[in-house]
């Protein structure tokens, strides 16, 4: 009971006049509010023709073993719904849930969140990226707060909140260029 009260009061700020104010909005809260504004009135997303074609596209040449398995599983998930906290095809996915699920199918266990996943593996420069590497971006909070799976040719698979589905994005898109945080190789 004491822990609960401490947590309750930790989020409240007194302004000196006896009036209680809510604590300032965190980066996470602002991010969730922006998602809510996008989702209001939205219908369940459906994969478009580009996403469906990408599923059947051949893997980049020279890929085998775990890397090929990771890319194949990730492609099969294109068009799945994006759901904050989701980590399976039945639930939908958030970015780190997608990465964790895909890598687990290849026998690699990763932590659950993007910031902790970023602590795993070897750092890779953008010019040395290989299919299966993880690419990280700073989005709703400082540090690694979004992650995707690099598939080659400056493209990566991630959870696109703007589209509402697992989708392919371009590393050269100005949004991602401005927010690029780093890349890791765990294979």
Secondary structure, DSSP 8 states (H G I E B T S, - for coil): -HHHHHHHHHTEEE-SSS-EEE----HHHHHHHHHHHHHTT-------HHHHHHHHS---TT--HHHHHHHHHHHHTTT-BB-TT-EETTTEE-HHHHHHHHHHHTT----SSHHHHTTSSEE--GGG--TT-EEEE--SSSSS-EEEEEEETTEEEEEETTTTEEEEEETTSHHHHHHEEEEEE--
